[in-house]
């Protein structure tokens, strides 16, 4: 338990109907009495109380006061919640009164959840899930955060640790009590379960679906100038986010628009038209378009009957050459066409039923998807196709555990130790590798070395949580 009592506003610092201010620590009741609450409410019972300034005795607010006694609270310590009227003057006056009290300090970001972890109220994966739940923009992110908050990742990590513990115990028994009446080859038999455990963890190391779900999916629209990429962006966004003009080459830089598809936050990116650029600015736009394709999770190739789809000079950058993996005489549009996840034939109102060529076909959805951004014909099919792809990229409906780079890094380390144990020439060396794997896996939930992890885990928390 901490000797300091922390306080912070847990709702947004804006004008609102109510504002919630939290305290946690041994001086909670003392703070209430200093605010003029002579008769403390019973734990977990809301009570309407008059709050007064400790110095002047002036009335600050009439608030609902809730008390929680240790260890039956979010942090495991004594806690108080003040449900104030949400005016800025009210919240600032109460915060000022608390700041003037001895033994009370303003909370740092994540301080309340940090104390909950230190006091054994939750593990690190649950703490991360709280941060993800606060940041959730779509229903899919919300569901994933709630699943992790419910212990899905913790339970799986504990299952892996138990398997390692059993394996290590049998190895140690074989090594330390070789003269005892133990079954022959006990240690070697224990290692028979190692390949299955190795494969189970390795399958999650490079699985980026959870990371895409947490961070959002990036969708890049690429294609020749005047194909209607900006019009499609505006149509999907439901507003004029990008400038639309009949003049080719209007878009010179990447334009990003945020929206939600299938409960997953996505970023739509409009890019410069891919063609033989005529000046330095347009060449830079093409270079940035190619770079955007490198970084995108989904590439949508947009063409139209009246677009300028002539040969394009491949920009002389490492990004472009890395993107293409093709011979020098292959133009940039050809390269993007080969990488496209979805191909949209726009302006179907100009040429209905146009013959599909290689730039109109798709890798995953049969032929091209015909669309008229002008009339909206085909818009519903485009949204459905993009939603399906986004949901698959984010792994919705599947058992996806890794949602943070920290998780992936730890599992990568564990897999490395397991691989070393598989190839160890002696049982003693295998046992040491398994011991290291178990210790590394413990860092996932905070079972070991927790103090070293807290600063990393709570770096992006908000104040008051």
C-alpha positions in Angstrom: 0.0 0.0 0.0 1.2 3.5 -0.8 1.8 6.0 1.9 0.7 8.8 -0.4 -2.9 9.7 -1.3 -3.4 10.6 -4.9 -6.3 12.5 -6.5 -7.3 13.3 -10.1 -10.2 14.2 -12.2 -11.4 11.0 -13.9 -13.7 12.6 -16.5 -12.7 15.0 -19.2 -11.8 18.5 -18.1 -14.6 20.2 -20.0 -18.0 21.7 -19.2 -20.4 18.8 -18.6 -23.4 17.7 -16.5 -21.2 15.9 -13.9 -17.5 15.4 -13.2 -16.0 12.5 -11.2 -13.0 13.1 -9.0 -11.2 10.2 -7.4 -8.9 9.8 -4.5 -6.9 6.7 -3.4 -4.7 6.2 -0.4 -4.7 6.3 3.4 -5.8 10.0 3.7 -9.1 9.6 1.9 -11.3 10.0 5.0 -9.1 12.8 6.3 -9.6 14.7 3.0 -13.4 14.2 3.2 -13.4 15.6 6.7 -11.3 18.6 5.6 -13.9 19.3 2.9 -16.5 19.6 5.6 -18.0 16.0 5.5 -18.4 15.4 9.2 -20.5 12.2 8.8 -18.7 9.9 6.5 -21.0 7.8 4.2 -20.9 4.0 4.7 -18.7 2.2 2.2 -20.3 1.6 -1.2 -23.3 3.9 -0.3 -23.8 7.1 -2.2 -24.5 10.1 0.0 -25.3 13.8 -0.9 -22.7 16.0 0.9 -21.9 19.7 1.1 -18.2 20.3 0.2 -16.6 23.4 1.7 -13.2 25.0 1.3 -10.9 24.0 4.2 -9.5 27.5 4.5 -12.4 29.9 4.0 -15.3 27.6 4.7 -17.0 28.7 1.5 -19.3 26.2 -0.2 -17.7 24.5 -3.2 -20.4 22.1 -4.3 -23.1 19.7 -3.3 -21.8 16.3 -4.5 -22.5 12.6 -4.3 -19.8 11.0 -2.3 -18.8 7.3 -2.5 -16.4 5.6 -0.2 -14.6 2.3 -0.8 -12.6 0.6 2.0 -9.5 -1.4 1.3 -9.1 -4.0 -0.1 -12.5 -3.8 -1.7 -11.8 -1.1 -4.2 -10.4 -0.7 -7.7 -6.9 0.1 -6.4 -7.1 -2.2 -3.4 -6.7 0.9 -1.1 -9.2 3.2 0.5 -10.8 5.2 -2.2 -13.3 8.1 -2.6 -15.2 9.3 -5.6 -16.7 12.8 -5.7 -19.5 13.2 -8.2 -19.5 16.9 -8.7 -21.4 19.3 -10.9 -19.4 19.5 -14.1 -18.7 23.2 -14.3 -15.1 24.1 -14.7 -15.2 26.5 -11.7 -16.5 23.7 -9.5 -13.9 21.1 -10.5 -11.0 23.6 -10.3 -12.1 24.8 -6.9 -12.3 21.2 -5.4 -9.0 20.2 -7.1 -7.4 23.3 -5.6 -8.7 22.5 -2.1 -7.3 19.0 -2.3 -3.9 20.2 -3.7 -3.5 22.4 -0.6 -3.9 19.5 1.8 -0.9 17.8 3.3 -0.3 14.2 2.2 -2.3 14.6 -1.0 -0.6 14.7 -4.4 -2.0 14.9 -8.0 -2.0 11.6 -9.7 0.3 10.8 -12.6 -1.1 9.2 -15.8 -2.2 5.6 -15.0 -1.5 6.0 -11.3 -4.8 4.4 -10.1 -4.5 1.4 -12.4 -0.8 1.1 -11.5 -1.7 0.8 -7.8 -4.3 -1.8 -8.7 -1.6 -3.9 -10.3 0.8 -3.5 -7.4 -1.9 -4.4 -4.9 -2.8 -7.6 -6.8 -6.2 -6.4 -8.0 -5.3 -7.2 -11.7 -2.4 -8.3 -13.9 -0.6 -6.3 -16.5 -2.7 -7.6 -19.4 -5.9 -6.5 -17.7 -4.3 -3.1 -17.1 -3.4 -2.8 -20.8 -7.0 -3.9 -21.6 -8.4 -1.0 -19.6 -6.3 1.5 -21.6 -7.4 -0.2 -24.8 -11.1 0.0 -23.7 -10.7 3.7 -23.0 -9.2 4.2 -26.5 -11.6 2.0 -28.3 -13.2 3.7 -31.3 -15.1 0.8 -32.8 -17.1 -2.1 -31.4 -14.5 -4.7 -32.5 -11.8 -2.9 -30.4 -14.2 -2.7 -27.5 -15.0 -6.4 -27.7 -11.3 -7.4 -27.9 -10.4 -5.1 -24.9 -13.2 -6.6 -22.8 -12.1 -10.1 -23.7 -8.6 -9.3 -22.6 -9.9 -7.6 -19.5 -11.8 -10.8 -18.7 -8.5 -12.6 -18.6 -8.2 -14.4 -22.0 -4.6 -13.6 -22.5 -3.7 -14.1 -18.8 -5.3 -17.6 -18.8 -3.5 -18.6 -22.0 -0.2 -17.3 -20.6 -0.7 -19.2 -17.4 -1.5 -22.4 -19.3 1.9 -22.0 -21.2 3.7 -21.3 -17.9 2.2 -24.4 -16.3 3.3 -26.5 -19.2 6.8 -25.1 -18.8 6.8 -25.6 -15.1 5.8 -29.2 -15.4 8.4 -29.8 -18.1 11.1 -28.1 -16.0 10.2 -30.0 -12.8 10.6 -33.3 -14.5 13.9 -32.2 -16.0 15.2 -31.0 -12.6 14.0 -34.2 -11.0 16.0 -36.3 -13.5 19.1 -34.1 -13.1 19.1 -33.7 -9.3 17.8 -37.1 -8.2 19.4 -39.4 -10.7 20.3 -41.9 -8.0 16.7 -42.1 -6.7 14.2 -44.7 -7.9 12.7 -42.5 -10.7 11.3 -43.7 -14.0 14.1 -44.0 -16.6 14.5 -41.1 -19.1 12.1 -38.9 -17.2 13.8 -35.7 -18.4 14.0 -36.7 -22.0 10.3 -37.8 -21.9 9.4 -34.4 -20.6 11.0 -32.7 -23.6 8.7 -34.6 -25.9 6.0 -32.0 -25.2 8.4 -29.2 -26.2 7.7 -29.1 -30.0 4.0 -28.7 -29.5 4.5 -25.9 -27.1 7.0 -24.3 -29.4 4.5 -24.3 -32.3 1.7 -23.0 -30.1 3.6 -19.9 -29.1 5.3 -19.4 -32.5 1.9 -19.2 -34.2 1.2 -15.9 -32.3 4.6 -14.2 -32.7 4.2 -12.9 -36.2 0.4 -12.6 -36.0 -0.2 -8.9 -36.6 -4.0 -9.1 -36.7 -4.4 -8.0 -33.1 -2.0 -5.1 -33.6 -4.0 -4.0 -36.7 -7.2 -4.2 -34.6 -5.8 -2.0 -31.9 -4.0 0.5 -34.1 -6.6 0.5 -37.0 -6.3 -0.7 -40.6 -4.8 1.5 -43.3 -6.4 1.4 -46.7 -4.6 3.1 -49.6 -6.3 4.1 -52.8 -3.8 4.1 -55.7 -4.2 4.3 -59.5 -3.7 6.6 -62.5 -4.6 10.3 -62.3 -8.3 11.2 -62.8 -9.5 7.7 -62.0 -11.7 9.2 -59.2 -9.8 8.2 -56.1 -10.6 11.5 -54.4 -14.3 11.1 -55.3 -14.3 7.6 -53.8 -12.7 8.9 -50.6 -15.4 11.6 -50.3 -18.2 9.1 -51.1 -17.0 6.7 -48.3 -16.4 9.5 -45.8 -19.7 11.2 -46.5 -18.1 14.6 -46.8 -15.7 16.5 -49.1 -12.5 15.5 -47.5 -10.4 15.7 -50.7 -10.4 18.2 -53.6 -12.1 16.8 -56.7 -11.3 18.3 -60.1 -11.4 17.2 -63.8 -7.8 18.3 -64.0 -5.4 15.3 -63.7 -2.8 15.5 -60.9 -4.9 17.5 -58.4 -3.8 15.3 -55.5 -0.1 15.8 -54.8 0.2 14.5 -51.2 -1.5 11.7 -49.2 -4.8 12.7 -47.7 -6.0 10.6 -44.7 -9.6 10.2 -43.6 -10.7 8.2 -40.6 -13.8 6.1 -40.4 -15.1 2.7 -38.9 -15.8 -0.4 -40.9 -17.1 -3.6 -39.3 -16.3 -2.1 -35.9 -12.7 -1.6 -36.8 -11.2 1.9 -37.1 -9.7 2.4 -40.6 -7.7 5.2 -42.3 -8.5 5.8 -45.9 -5.6 7.3 -47.8 -6.0 9.2 -51.0 -2.7 9.4 -53.1 -1.3 11.1 -56.1 -2.0 9.6 -59.4 0.6 7.1 -60.7 2.0 8.3 -64.1 5.1 9.6 -65.6 5.4 12.8 -63.5 6.1 16.0 -65.3 7.7 18.1 -62.5 9.5 17.7 -59.2 6.3 18.1 -57.1 4.4 15.5 -59.1 7.4 13.1 -58.9 7.4 13.6 -55.1 3.7 12.8 -55.0 4.3 9.5 -56.9 7.1 8.6 -54.6 4.9 9.2 -51.6 2.1 7.2 -53.1 4.4 4.3 -53.5 5.6 4.7 -49.9 2.0 4.7 -48.8 1.4 1.4 -50.6 4.4 0.0 -48.6 2.9 1.0 -45.3 -0.8 0.1 -46.1 -2.6 -3.0 -44.9 -4.9 -3.0 -47.9 -4.2 -1.6 -51.4 -7.2 -0.6 -53.6 -6.3 -0.1 -57.2 -8.7 2.4 -58.9 -9.0 2.7 -62.7 -11.5 4.4 -65.0 -12.2 4.4 -68.7 -11.0 8.0 -69.1 -8.0 7.8 -66.7 -4.4 8.4 -67.9 -2.9 5.0 -67.3 0.2 5.4 -69.4 3.6 4.2 -68.3 4.9 5.5 -65.1 8.5 6.2 -64.3 9.5 4.2 -61.2 10.8 6.8 -58.7 14.5 6.5 -57.9 14.1 5.7 -54.3 14.7 2.6 -52.1 11.0 2.6 -51.2 10.0 2.1 -54.8 12.5 -0.5 -55.6 11.7 -2.4 -52.4 8.0 -2.2 -53.3 8.3 -3.5 -56.8 10.7 -6.4 -56.6 10.4 -6.2 -60.3 12.6 -5.6 -63.3 13.6 -2.0 -64.2 11.4 -1.9 -67.2 8.2 -2.6 -65.2 6.3 0.6 -64.5 5.0 1.6 -61.1 1.3 1.1 -62.0 2.1 -2.5 -63.1 3.8 -3.0 -59.7 0.8 -1.6 -57.7 -1.6 -3.7 -59.9 0.3 -6.8 -58.9 0.0 -6.0 -55.2 -3.6 -4.8 -55.2 -6.0 -6.5 -52.7 -9.0 -5.0 -54.4 -9.5 -3.5 -57.8 -12.2 -1.0 -58.5 -13.3 0.1 -62.0 -14.7 3.6 -61.3 -17.0 5.7 -63.5 -19.1 2.9 -64.6 -21.7 5.5 -65.6 -19.3 6.3 -68.6 -18.7 2.7 -69.7 -20.9 0.1 -68.3 -19.9 -3.5 -68.7 -16.3 -2.6 -69.8 -14.0 -5.4 -70.6 -11.9 -6.4 -67.6 -8.1 -6.4 -68.2 -5.4 -7.3 -65.8 -5.7 -3.9 -64.1 -9.4 -4.5 -63.5 -9.2 -8.0 -62.0 -8.9 -8.7 -58.3 -6.8 -11.3 -56.3 -9.5 -12.1 -53.8 -12.9 -11.0 -55.2 -13.1 -12.5 -58.7 -13.4 -9.9 -61.4 -13.3 -6.1 -60.9 -15.8 -4.2 -58.8 -17.7 -1.7 -60.9 -18.4 1.6 -59.3 -19.7 5.0 -60.0 -18.6 7.4 -57.3 -20.7 10.1 -59.1 -24.1 8.2 -58.9 -23.3 5.9 -56.0 -23.9 2.8 -58.1 -21.8 0.0 -56.6 -21.0 1.9 -53.4 -22.7 -0.7 -51.2 -20.7 -3.5 -52.8 -17.5 -1.6 -52.3 -18.2 -1.0 -48.6 -19.1 -4.7 -48.2 -15.9 -5.8 -49.9 -13.7 -3.4 -47.8 -15.5 -4.3 -44.6 -14.9 -8.0 -45.2 -11.2 -7.4 -45.9 -10.8 -5.2 -42.8 -12.4 -7.8 -40.6 -10.1 -10.5 -41.9 -7.0 -8.3 -41.5 -8.0 -7.6 -37.9 -8.7 -11.3 -37.2 -12.3 -10.8 -36.0 -14.0 -14.0 -35.0 -10.7 -15.7 -34.5 -8.5 -16.4 -31.4 -6.2 -13.4 -31.7 -4.1 -12.8 -28.5 -1.3 -10.4 -29.4 -2.6 -6.8 -29.4 0.5 -4.9 -28.4 4.1 -4.8 -29.5 5.1 -5.7 -25.9 3.2 -9.0 -26.2 4.9 -9.9 -29.5 8.3 -9.0 -28.2 8.0 -11.2 -25.1 6.6 -14.1 -27.1 9.4 -13.8 -29.6 11.9 -14.1 -26.7 10.1 -17.1 -25.2 10.0 -18.8 -28.6 13.8 -18.2 -28.9 14.5 -19.9 -25.6 12.2 -22.8 -26.5 14.0 -23.2 -29.8 17.3 -23.3 -28.0 16.0 -25.9 -25.6 14.9 -28.1 -28.5 18.4 -28.1 -29.9 20.3 -28.2 -26.6 22.9 -31.0 -26.5 22.4 -31.7 -22.8 19.5 -31.8 -20.4 21.2 -29.2 -18.2 21.3 -26.7 -21.0 17.7 -27.5 -22.0 16.6 -26.9 -18.4 18.3 -23.5 -18.3 16.6 -22.5 -21.6 13.2 -23.6 -20.2 13.9 -21.6 -17.0 14.6 -18.5 -19.1 11.5 -19.0 -21.2 9.3 -19.3 -18.1 10.8 -16.1 -16.6 10.2 -14.2 -19.9 6.6 -15.5 -20.2 6.0 -14.3 -16.6 6.7 -10.7 -17.7 3.6 -10.9 -20.0 1.3 -10.8 -17.0 3.7 -9.2 -14.5 4.4 -12.4 -12.6 8.1 -11.4 -12.4 10.1 -8.2 -12.7 7.0 -6.2 -12.4 8.7 -2.9 -11.2 10.7 -2.8 -14.4 7.6 -3.1 -16.6 5.3 -0.5 -15.0 6.8 2.6 -16.6 6.4 0.9 -20.1 2.9 -0.3 -19.5 1.4 2.9 -18.1 3.3 5.3 -20.4 0.2 6.0 -22.5 -2.5 6.0 -19.8 -4.6 9.1 -19.1 -4.6 11.0 -15.8 -7.3 9.8 -13.5 -7.2 6.1 -14.6 
